Amino acid sequence: MDLGETPQMLPPPPGSFIDREELIQHVGEFSLSQGYVVTIKQSKKEKVVVLGCDRGGVYRDRRKPVDETSGEHARKRKSGSRLTNCPFELVGKKEDGLWVLIVKNGSHNHEPMKDISEHPSARRFNEKEVVLIKEMTEAGLKPRQILKRLRQTNPELLSTPKHVYNVKAKLRQGNLTVRRLKTLRPPTATEGNSEPSTSSEPSWRKRYPPRVPNLIGGRFIDSQSSTYIDVINPATQQVVAQVPLSTGEELKAAIFAAKRAFTSWRNMPVITRQRIMFKLQELIRRDIDKLASNITTEQGKTLKDAFNDVSRGIELVEHACGVANLHMGEFFSNVSNGIDTFNIRGPLGVCAGICSFNFPAMIPLLMFPIAVTCGNTFILKPSERAPGACVHLAELAMEAGLPYGVLNIVHGANDIIDAICDDDDIKAVSYVGSDAPGMYIHARASANSKRVQTNVGAKSHAVIMPDANIDATLSALVSAGFGSAVQRCTAISTIIFVGDSMSWEHKLVEHIMTLKVDAGTEPGVDIGPVISKQVKERISRVIQAFVDNGSRLLLDGRKIAVPKYELGNFVGPTILTDVTENMDCYKAGSLDEAIRIINRNKHGNGASIFTSSPATARKFQFEIESGQVGVNVAIPAPLPLFSFTGSKASFTGDINFFGKAGLQFYTHAKTVTQQWKDFSSSGVSSVVNPNDAPSDGVEPHTLHSMDFISNDVSLGLQMRDYSNGEGASLPLHHEGVSLPMHSKDFASSDDGESLGEQSRDIQHSDGISPTIAGLDGSQWTLHF
C-alpha cells in the first residue's frame, strides 16, 4: 500500500482489562490512532458496555413519514444530532472479575479523520487543564481569562468559553471526575506523554506471572492470542513472565499505527526529535537499576554485565542525539553555468527490528533510536526469551515524549518474523542473532525488496604472539572469553598461540580458576547461567566432541554445582588444548600461518592480536580480513561514533549498524539539480510580426513568457532565421520590440557543444519544435 493511499481503519485488538474504565480508555486511545472516535451506546455499569463509532455515515432518520396533504409540519432536527449509523460496534463484558473486550463489527462506512480537530470531542480539556480550571476558578478568574491562560501553554486548544462554563458547572455539582475527561487530542512531541498515569500500575503487571503486552499506537494492550511462551529465570527455572505469540492482525494494527504516525513524525524538526532522545537517555539513566535487574532475572547475566548492557545502550542513544550533524547533505554551487546540485537524506517510512536474547537492552537501542531520530517509525520484535527490557524501554520512550505510533512492539516467533519480512509497508529490517535465522531473514526480506542488515555468525579470534605481556593479555582474554557466559557476539571463542603455548596454559588456568560461577544477583559473581537448558546441553555436546577428536581437557566446567541454584543452567569455564585447525582452537607456527587460519574462516566479526611489536601489529592490521581489528584489545567493538563493521559471513545486508552507516541505512538519498535565472523586467509577451499574420482578422499567436519582464529580454534562441519545412522565414519582431538571439545560450548541433541540462528541454537543434505549419505561426510550440 502506498503512503498516500487511504488506509483501512482497524478495530482495537480484543483483550482483558482490570476494570471498565481501563477498557474504555484502551478503546478510545486506539481508535484515535486509526482515525475514528468511539462513544458509549449502551451501558450497564457493572455488567456490560456497548461502544460504537461517533463519526461517519448519515443521520439516522427517526421521524415518522409525514403526509404533505395533512398539513402537518415536520419537526426540525437539532443541528447537534450525532451521526449514529456507522455499523462499527464493540462489546465489553465482565467475566470472572475481568472486563473482556469483543469486536462485534469492526467495519466502518466512512473515511478516517485526517485531523482529530474535526470532531467536537477534540474540544475537551485534558486532565491537567481540568485541574488548572478548578484552581483558576477558585482564584476568581472568569472563563475567558482562564481560556486565555490555557492557550498560553497550549496554542492548539480548540475549546471555547462555553466549554469552560460546562466544566465549572460540573465542578460545582461534584459530578466531574478527571479520569473521565481524558482528552481526545493526540499528544504532540512538545507536550510529550510524561503526565502521570491515572492508574498506579498497568494491569499486565498486576497479574502473576505478568503477561507481556504489545505496544500498538501508543497503548500497551494484551494480545488476543491464546498461546503464550514462558519466560524462565535461567538460575532458578522460575516462570517470571509470559510472552504472547501475537496474531497477524495485531502486527497489521501496529504497522497501520506506525504508517499513520509517519507523516507527522517525518515533518517534525530534527531538533525536536533529538530533544526526545536527550530525554530518553536521561530516563534510561534514571531506571538503569530496574533495567539491569530485569535483564539479570530474564537473561541470567550478572548484574555487572547487565549494567554494561544498559550503559552501552545509553551510548547508542547519545549517538542518536547528535544525528543532525550526520544528517546534513552536501551542496556544490555552480556545477555548470548557473546550476547548483545538492543532496539530502530522508526517512524510509516504517522500519522493523528483530532482537536476540543476549543483549536485551543494547540491541533494541541499537535499532530504534537512530531509526526514529531520522524520521522513521518503528516496529520492534523483542526476543521471546527476554522481552522485559524492551517493554521498559518503550515505556521510557513514551514518557520522553515519543508520539503515539512512532514506536510499536509486537511479540511473537517465526510467524511474526515471516509477516515482517513479507509486509509491503515495512521498508527496512534489522536483525541481530545467530547464523541460520539471520540468513533466512536476509533472503526473505530481500526477496520482498526491503533493505536488510543482519549481524550474525559472531566468530572472533585472538592471536597471541610470544612477546605479548602475559598478565595483561591473560586478564583481557579471561574477560573477553568468559564474560556474559560467552553469550555475546564479541566474545573470544578462538585463541591461536604463535609458538610455544605451554607457558601460557598453566597461567591461564590459574586466572580462570579464580572466577566465581553463581546466579547473576549474587555478590562477587563473574559468570552467570546460560539462557536455557538446551543451550547448556549443546555446549556439553561440543566439549565432548573435542575430547572425542583428541583434544586435551585442561579444565572441565560441565558438571559444576552451584549451591542454592542446583536447577540453574550453569556451565563452568572450560579449556581445551592439543586441537587441530578443523576444531575451534588451534596453534600456529608463525604470524603468517595464524593470519591464514583466520582468513580461511568464513566468519569475520573481529580479530585481535596481542604483541609488543608495532611492526607485527601493523602487518596483522593490514593483512587480516576481519571487519574489526584489535591490537592488545580483546574486544574490538567500536563506540557508536564508528560503525560496527563485521564482515564476510558475520554480516549480511546492505549497510552496517550505527555510526554514519547506521544513518545511511535508515535514510534514502535524494539529489537535486536546480537552475534559477534572474530576469529583470516584467510583463512582456513576444508575438509574431503582424505582417505575417493572416488578413482575415485572426489574432496572431502569442508566445507567452510570464517570467520575461523587459523589452531587453533574451529568449535564449540562436541568431538565425527559423523556417518551416518549405524554407519560409519566420522573423521574430513586433512593433519595435526586438528579441535578441544569443548564440551563447544554446549551441547548435553543428559545433558539437553540449547543452547540458538545457538541451534536454529542446526538441530541435534550433530551439523550436518542427511542428510549424506555415507562415501564420498558428502552431508555434516554443520549449524552454
MINUDREN-614994 format. One line per field, with one value per residue (C-alpha): residue in one letter; residue number from 0; x, y, z. Coordinates in steps of 0.5 Angstrom, whole numbers, m for minus. Each point is the difference from the previous one (the first is absolute). Layout:
! residues N
residu	(A,...)
num	(NUM,...)
x	(X,...)
y	(Y,...)
z	(Z,...)
***
This chain:
! residues 784
residu	(M,D,L,G,E,T,P,Q,M,L,P,P,P,P,G,S,F,I,D,R,E,E,L,I,Q,H,V,G,E,F,S,L,S,Q,G,Y,V,V,T,I,K,Q,S,K,K,E,K,V,V,V,L,G,C,D,R,G,G,V,Y,R,D,R,R,K,P,V,D,E,T,S,G,E,H,A,R,K,R,K,S,G,S,R,L,T,N,C,P,F,E,L,V,G,K,K,E,D,G,L,W,V,L,I,V,K,N,G,S,H,N,H,E,P,M,K,D,I,S,E,H,P,S,A,R,R,F,N,E,K,E,V,V,L,I,K,E,M,T,E,A,G,L,K,P,R,Q,I,L,K,R,L,R,Q,T,N,P,E,L,L,S,T,P,K,H,V,Y,N,V,K,A,K,L,R,Q,G,N,L,T,V,R,R,L,K,T,L,R,P,P,T,A,T,E,G,N,S,E,P,S,T,S,S,E,P,S,W,R,K,R,Y,P,P,R,V,P,N,L,I,G,G,R,F,I,D,S,Q,S,S,T,Y,I,D,V,I,N,P,A,T,Q,Q,V,V,A,Q,V,P,L,S,T,G,E,E,L,K,A,A,I,F,A,A,K,R,A,F,T,S,W,R,N,M,P,V,I,T,R,Q,R,I,M,F,K,L,Q,E,L,I,R,R,D,I,D,K,L,A,S,N,I,T,T,E,Q,G,K,T,L,K,D,A,F,N,D,V,S,R,G,I,E,L,V,E,H,A,C,G,V,A,N,L,H,M,G,E,F,F,S,N,V,S,N,G,I,D,T,F,N,I,R,G,P,L,G,V,C,A,G,I,C,S,F,N,F,P,A,M,I,P,L,L,M,F,P,I,A,V,T,C,G,N,T,F,I,L,K,P,S,E,R,A,P,G,A,C,V,H,L,A,E,L,A,M,E,A,G,L,P,Y,G,V,L,N,I,V,H,G,A,N,D,I,I,D,A,I,C,D,D,D,D,I,K,A,V,S,Y,V,G,S,D,A,P,G,M,Y,I,H,A,R,A,S,A,N,S,K,R,V,Q,T,N,V,G,A,K,S,H,A,V,I,M,P,D,A,N,I,D,A,T,L,S,A,L,V,S,A,G,F,G,S,A,V,Q,R,C,T,A,I,S,T,I,I,F,V,G,D,S,M,S,W,E,H,K,L,V,E,H,I,M,T,L,K,V,D,A,G,T,E,P,G,V,D,I,G,P,V,I,S,K,Q,V,K,E,R,I,S,R,V,I,Q,A,F,V,D,N,G,S,R,L,L,L,D,G,R,K,I,A,V,P,K,Y,E,L,G,N,F,V,G,P,T,I,L,T,D,V,T,E,N,M,D,C,Y,K,A,G,S,L,D,E,A,I,R,I,I,N,R,N,K,H,G,N,G,A,S,I,F,T,S,S,P,A,T,A,R,K,F,Q,F,E,I,E,S,G,Q,V,G,V,N,V,A,I,P,A,P,L,P,L,F,S,F,T,G,S,K,A,S,F,T,G,D,I,N,F,F,G,K,A,G,L,Q,F,Y,T,H,A,K,T,V,T,Q,Q,W,K,D,F,S,S,S,G,V,S,S,V,V,N,P,N,D,A,P,S,D,G,V,E,P,H,T,L,H,S,M,D,F,I,S,N,D,V,S,L,G,L,Q,M,R,D,Y,S,N,G,E,G,A,S,L,P,L,H,H,E,G,V,S,L,P,M,H,S,K,D,F,A,S,S,D,D,G,E,S,L,G,E,Q,S,R,D,I,Q,H,S,D,G,I,S,P,T,I,A,G,L,D,G,S,Q,W,T,L,H,F)
num	(0,1,2,3,4,5,6,7,8,9,10,11,12,13,14,15,16,17,18,19,20,21,22,23,24,25,26,27,28,29,30,31,32,33,34,35,36,37,38,39,40,41,42,43,44,45,46,47,48,49,50,51,52,53,54,55,56,57,58,59,60,61,62,63,64,65,66,67,68,69,70,71,72,73,74,75,76,77,78,79,80,81,82,83,84,85,86,87,88,89,90,91,92,93,94,95,96,97,98,99,100,101,102,103,104,105,106,107,108,109,110,111,112,113,114,115,116,117,118,119,120,121,122,123,124,125,126,127,128,129,130,131,132,133,134,135,136,137,138,139,140,141,142,143,144,145,146,147,148,149,150,151,152,153,154,155,156,157,158,159,160,161,162,163,164,165,166,167,168,169,170,171,172,173,174,175,176,177,178,179,180,181,182,183,184,185,186,187,188,189,190,191,192,193,194,195,196,197,198,199,200,201,202,203,204,205,206,207,208,209,210,211,212,213,214,215,216,217,218,219,220,221,222,223,224,225,226,227,228,229,230,231,232,233,234,235,236,237,238,239,240,241,242,243,244,245,246,247,248,249,250,251,252,253,254,255,256,257,258,259,260,261,262,263,264,265,266,267,268,269,270,271,272,273,274,275,276,277,278,279,280,281,282,283,284,285,286,287,288,289,290,291,292,293,294,295,296,297,298,299,300,301,302,303,304,305,306,307,308,309,310,311,312,313,314,315,316,317,318,319,320,321,322,323,324,325,326,327,328,329,330,331,332,333,334,335,336,337,338,339,340,341,342,343,344,345,346,347,348,349,350,351,352,353,354,355,356,357,358,359,360,361,362,363,364,365,366,367,368,369,370,371,372,373,374,375,376,377,378,379,380,381,382,383,384,385,386,387,388,389,390,391,392,393,394,395,396,397,398,399,400,401,402,403,404,405,406,407,408,409,410,411,412,413,414,415,416,417,418,419,420,421,422,423,424,425,426,427,428,429,430,431,432,433,434,435,436,437,438,439,440,441,442,443,444,445,446,447,448,449,450,451,452,453,454,455,456,457,458,459,460,461,462,463,464,465,466,467,468,469,470,471,472,473,474,475,476,477,478,479,480,481,482,483,484,485,486,487,488,489,490,491,492,493,494,495,496,497,498,499,500,501,502,503,504,505,506,507,508,509,510,511,512,513,514,515,516,517,518,519,520,521,522,523,524,525,526,527,528,529,530,531,532,533,534,535,536,537,538,539,540,541,542,543,544,545,546,547,548,549,550,551,552,553,554,555,556,557,558,559,560,561,562,563,564,565,566,567,568,569,570,571,572,573,574,575,576,577,578,579,580,581,582,583,584,585,586,587,588,589,590,591,592,593,594,595,596,597,598,599,600,601,602,603,604,605,606,607,608,609,610,611,612,613,614,615,616,617,618,619,620,621,622,623,624,625,626,627,628,629,630,631,632,633,634,635,636,637,638,639,640,641,642,643,644,645,646,647,648,649,650,651,652,653,654,655,656,657,658,659,660,661,662,663,664,665,666,667,668,669,670,671,672,673,674,675,676,677,678,679,680,681,682,683,684,685,686,687,688,689,690,691,692,693,694,695,696,697,698,699,700,701,702,703,704,705,706,707,708,709,710,711,712,713,714,715,716,717,718,719,720,721,722,723,724,725,726,727,728,729,730,731,732,733,734,735,736,737,738,739,740,741,742,743,744,745,746,747,748,749,750,751,752,753,754,755,756,757,758,759,760,761,762,763,764,765,766,767,768,769,770,771,772,773,774,775,776,777,778,779,780,781,782,783)
x	(0,3,1,m5,m6,m5,1,m5,m3,1,m3,3,3,m4,3,m2,0,0,m6,m5,4,6,m4,m3,7,3,m5,0,7,1,m6,3,7,m5,m4,m7,m3,m3,m7,m4,m6,m3,3,m2,6,1,m1,1,1,m1,4,m1,3,m1,2,m3,m6,m6,m5,m5,m7,m4,m6,m6,m2,m5,m6,1,m7,m2,4,4,7,6,4,6,6,5,7,4,m3,5,2,m2,m1,7,0,6,m1,4,m3,4,m3,2,2,4,2,3,m3,0,0,m3,m1,m7,1,7,m2,m2,m4,5,7,4,1,6,0,m3,m2,m5,m4,m4,4,6,m2,0,5,6,1,5,m4,m6,4,2,m7,m2,6,m1,m8,2,4,m5,1,m5,m1,3,6,1,0,5,5,m1,1,7,2,m4,m1,m3,m6,m7,m4,m5,m2,m7,5,3,m7,m2,6,m1,m8,2,6,m6,m4,5,m1,6,6,6,2,m7,2,6,2,m1,6,6,6,5,7,1,m5,2,m3,3,m6,m1,m5,m6,1,6,2,m2,m5,5,5,m5,m1,5,3,0,m3,5,m5,1,1,m4,m2,3,m4,2,m5,m1,1,m7,5,m2,8,5,7,3,6,4,6,6,2,m6,m4,m6,m5,1,m5,m4,1,m6,1,m3,m5,1,m6,4,6,m4,m3,7,2,m6,1,8,m2,m6,5,6,m3,0,6,5,m2,2,6,6,2,m7,2,7,m3,m5,7,3,m6,0,8,m2,m6,5,5,m5,m3,6,0,m7,2,6,m4,m5,6,3,m7,m2,7,4,7,3,m2,6,m1,m7,2,6,m6,m4,6,2,m8,1,6,m4,m6,5,3,m8,0,6,m3,m2,8,0,m7,3,0,5,0,4,m1,0,2,m2,m2,m5,m1,0,0,m1,m3,m4,m2,m7,m3,m2,m7,m2,6,1,5,0,4,4,1,7,m1,m7,1,6,m3,m6,3,5,m6,m6,3,4,m5,m6,5,1,m8,m2,m5,2,m3,4,0,4,3,m6,5,2,m5,m1,6,m3,m7,3,4,m6,m4,6,0,m8,2,5,m5,0,m6,m5,1,7,3,m4,1,m2,2,0,4,1,m7,1,7,m3,m5,5,4,m6,m4,1,m1,7,6,6,1,6,2,5,1,2,2,m6,m5,4,1,m8,m2,5,m2,m8,0,5,m5,m5,4,2,6,3,6,2,5,1,6,4,6,6,8,5,8,5,7,6,2,m7,m1,m2,m4,m4,m1,m3,m4,m3,m1,m4,m5,m1,0,m5,m4,m7,0,3,m7,3,2,6,3,6,m1,6,7,6,7,6,6,0,m6,2,2,m7,m4,1,0,m7,m3,2,m3,m7,0,m1,m6,m7,m6,m6,m7,0,m3,6,5,7,m2,4,m4,m8,m4,m1,m7,m3,0,1,6,3,m1,3,7,1,m1,5,5,m1,1,7,2,m2,4,7,0,2,m4,3,m6,m7,m6,m5,m2,0,m4,m3,m3,m7,m1,1,m5,3,3,8,6,7,6,3,7,1,7,4,m5,0,m2,m6,m2,m2,7,7,7,4,8,0,m4,m1,m3,m4,m3,m1,m4,m5,m1,m2,m5,m7,m1,3,m3,6,7,5,8,4,7,6,2,m3,2,m3,m7,1,0,m5,m5,1,0,m6,m6,m5,m4,2,7,3,7,1,m7,m4,m7,1,m7,0,m4,m6,3,3,m4,0,4,m1,2,m1,m5,0,m4,m6,m3,0,4,3,m3,0,5,0,m2,m6,m3,1,m4,m6,0,0,4,m3,4,m3,3,m3,1,m3,1,m1,m5,0,m6,m8,m6,3,m3,3,m4,1,0,m7,2,1,m7,m6,m4,m7,1,2,4,8,2,4,6,m2,6,m2,7,3,m1,3,1,7,m2,4,m3,6,m1,6,1,m3,m7,m5,m3,m6,1,0,5,m4,3,m3,2,m1,m1,m6,m1,7,0,7,1,8,2,6,4,4,m6,m2,6,m2,0,6,5,m1,0,m4,m6,0,m7,m3,1,m5,m5,1,m4,4,7,m3,m4,m7,m4,0,m8,0,m6,1,2,m6,3,m6,3,6,3,6,3,4)
y	(0,7,5,5,m6,1,m6,m4,1,m6,m1,m1,m7,m3,m2,0,6,1,5,3,7,m3,m4,7,3,m5,0,8,1,m6,3,7,m3,m3,6,m1,2,m5,1,m4,m2,m4,m2,m4,3,m7,m5,3,6,0,5,3,5,7,2,m1,m2,4,2,m6,3,m2,5,m3,1,6,0,7,0,0,7,m3,4,m5,1,4,m4,3,2,m4,m7,m5,m5,m7,m5,m2,m8,0,m3,m3,m3,0,m6,m1,m7,m4,7,3,4,m4,4,m3,3,m1,4,3,3,8,3,7,2,1,7,4,4,m1,7,m1,m4,4,m4,3,6,m4,2,m5,m2,6,5,m2,1,6,3,m2,3,7,0,m1,6,4,0,1,m5,4,1,m7,m2,6,m3,m7,2,3,m8,m3,5,m6,0,0,1,6,4,m5,m6,4,1,m7,m2,5,m3,m7,2,4,m6,m5,m5,1,m5,2,m7,0,6,m3,5,m3,5,m5,2,5,m1,6,m2,m7,m6,2,1,m4,m6,0,m8,m1,m6,m3,m6,m5,1,m2,m7,m5,m2,6,m1,5,5,2,8,2,7,3,m5,m7,m5,m7,m5,m3,m7,m6,m2,2,m1,m1,5,m4,2,m4,0,m3,m2,4,3,7,3,m3,3,m1,m3,6,0,2,5,3,1,4,4,2,1,5,4,1,1,5,4,0,6,5,m3,1,7,1,5,m5,4,m2,m7,1,3,m6,m4,4,m1,m8,0,3,m4,m6,2,1,m7,m4,m4,m2,m2,m4,m3,m2,m3,m4,m3,m2,m1,m2,4,3,7,3,m3,3,7,0,m3,6,5,m2,1,7,2,m2,5,5,m1,1,6,3,m3,7,1,m6,1,6,0,2,6,2,7,2,m7,2,7,3,m7,m3,m7,m3,m6,m1,m6,m2,m6,m6,m1,m6,m4,m6,m3,m8,m1,m5,m2,1,8,1,8,2,m4,4,6,m2,1,4,7,1,m2,4,6,0,1,m7,m4,m7,m7,m4,m7,m2,m7,m4,m3,7,6,4,5,1,2,4,4,1,3,5,2,1,4,4,3,m5,1,m6,m5,2,m6,m6,m7,m7,m6,m7,m5,m3,2,8,0,m3,5,6,m3,0,6,5,6,m1,3,m3,m6,0,m7,m2,m7,m7,m2,m4,5,6,m4,m1,7,3,m5,1,8,1,m4,5,6,2,3,m5,0,m6,m1,m8,m5,3,m3,4,m3,3,m1,m1,2,m3,8,1,3,m6,3,5,m5,m5,5,2,m7,m2,6,m1,m7,m2,7,0,m8,0,3,6,1,3,m6,m3,m7,m2,1,m1,0,1,m4,m4,1,m5,6,4,m6,m1,7,1,m6,4,6,m4,m4,7,1,m1,m3,2,3,7,3,m3,5,m1,m5,0,m5,m1,m5,m1,1,m7,m7,m1,5,m4,m7,3,3,m7,m4,5,m1,m8,1,3,m5,m6,3,0,7,0,3,4,3,m3,4,m4,m3,6,0,7,0,2,0,m7,0,6,0,0,m1,1,2,m5,0,m5,m1,m4,1,1,5,m3,1,7,1,m2,2,4,m1,8,6,m1,m7,3,5,m5,m4,6,2,m7,0,2,5,7,3,2,m2,2,0,0,3,4,2,5,m3,m6,3,4,m6,m3,6,0,m7,m2,m1,1,6,3,m1,1,1,m2,1,m7,3,5,2,8,6,2,5,m5,m6,m7,m3,m7,m3,m7,m5,4,6,m1,6,7,5,m2,2,7,6,3,m7,0,6,m1,m7,3,6,1,5,5,4,7,4,7,6,7,5,8,3,8,2,m1,m1,m1,m5,m2,0,m2,6,2,1,m8,m1,m1,5,m2,3,m6,2,m2,m6,3,m3,1,1,2,0,4,7,5,3,m3,m7,m5,m7,m4,m1,m1,6,m3,0,m5,m3,m5,m6,4,4,6,5,1,7,2,7,4,8,2,m6,m3,m7,m1,m7,m2,m6,m1,m2,m6,m3,m3,m7,2,2,m6,3,m3,4,m4,0,6,m5,m5,5,2,m5,3,3,7,0,m1,m6,m2,1,6,0,7,7,2,m3,m4,m6,3,m4,3,m4,3)
z	(0,m2,5,m3,0,5,5,3,7,4,7,6,2,5,7,7,5,7,0,m4,0,m3,m6,m2,1,m5,m5,0,m1,m5,m4,m1,m3,m5,m2,4,6,5,4,5,m3,6,7,6,4,4,m6,m7,m4,m8,m4,m6,m5,1,m7,m7,m4,m1,5,3,m2,6,m3,m2,m7,m1,m4,m4,m1,7,1,6,1,0,7,m1,1,5,m3,5,m1,m1,m5,2,m5,m1,1,4,7,6,6,7,5,7,0,6,3,m6,m6,m6,m7,m6,m7,m3,m6,m2,m6,m2,m5,m1,m1,6,3,m2,6,6,1,m5,6,5,6,m2,4,6,5,2,8,1,m3,4,7,m2,m2,7,3,m4,1,8,m1,m3,m8,m5,m5,m6,5,1,m7,m2,5,m2,m7,2,1,m5,m6,m4,6,m4,6,1,6,0,1,6,3,m1,4,5,1,0,6,4,m1,2,m5,m4,0,m3,m3,m4,m3,m4,m6,m7,m2,m2,4,m4,1,4,4,1,3,7,4,6,m2,4,2,4,m4,m6,0,m3,5,6,m3,2,m4,m4,m7,m4,m4,m7,m2,m5,m2,7,4,4,m2,2,m6,m2,m2,5,m1,5,1,7,1,5,5,m2,7,3,m5,3,m5,0,m6,m6,m7,m5,m7,m3,m6,m7,2,5,m4,m5,5,2,m7,m1,6,m2,m7,2,5,m5,m4,6,3,m6,m1,8,0,1,6,4,m2,3,7,1,m1,5,5,m2,2,7,2,m2,5,5,m1,m1,6,m2,m7,3,5,m5,m5,5,2,m7,m4,6,m1,6,3,m2,m7,0,2,m6,m5,2,0,m7,m2,3,m4,m6,2,1,m7,m3,4,m5,m6,m3,m2,m4,m3,m4,m7,m5,m4,m7,m2,m8,m2,m7,m3,6,2,7,3,7,3,6,4,2,4,m3,4,4,2,5,4,3,6,3,8,1,1,2,0,m4,m6,0,1,m6,m5,2,3,m6,m5,3,1,m7,m1,m1,4,3,1,6,1,6,2,3,5,3,m2,6,m1,m7,3,6,m6,m4,7,1,m8,1,7,m4,m5,m6,m3,m1,m5,m1,4,0,3,m3,4,m4,m3,m7,m3,2,m3,m6,0,1,m6,m4,1,m5,4,4,m4,4,5,5,4,5,1,m2,m7,m2,2,m3,m7,0,2,m5,m6,1,2,m6,m5,2,m2,7,3,5,5,4,5,0,1,6,m1,3,0,4,m2,6,m2,4,2,3,7,4,6,m5,m5,4,4,m7,m2,6,0,m8,0,6,2,m1,0,m7,m3,m4,m7,2,5,m2,m2,m3,2,m4,3,m4,2,7,4,6,4,m1,1,8,1,m4,4,7,m3,m1,6,4,m4,4,m3,3,m1,m3,6,5,2,m3,m6,m6,m4,0,m3,m8,m3,0,2,m8,m1,6,m3,m6,3,3,m6,m4,6,0,m8,1,5,m4,m6,4,4,7,5,5,3,0,2,m2,7,4,6,3,7,0,m7,m2,m5,m4,m7,2,m4,4,m4,m5,m3,m6,m3,m5,m5,m8,m5,m1,7,4,3,m3,0,m6,m1,m3,0,m8,2,5,m5,m5,5,2,m7,m2,5,m3,5,1,6,4,1,5,1,6,m1,2,m7,m4,m7,2,2,m7,m4,3,0,m8,m2,5,m4,6,1,7,2,7,2,7,1,1,m3,m6,1,m2,3,m4,m3,m4,m4,2,m6,1,m7,m4,3,6,m3,m6,m3,m3,5,7,7,4,m2,m7,m3,5,m2,m7,1,2,m5,m7,m4,m5,m5,m2,m6,m1,m4,1,m5,3,m6,2,m4,1,m5,m7,m5,m6,m6,m8,m4,m2,m7,0,3,m5,m2,2,7,3,6,0,4,6,4,7,4,7,3,m5,2,m4,m7,0,2,m4,m1,m1,m7,m5,m5,m6,m4,1,m5,m2,m4,m6,2,1,5,7,2,8,1,1,0,2,6,m2,2,0,m1,4,m3,6,4,m5,m4,m7,m1,m6,5,4,7,6,2,7,3,m4,m7,3,0,m7,m5,m6,m1,m2,7,m4,m1,m7,0,m3,m6,m3,0,4,6,2,3,4,5,4,5,6)
***
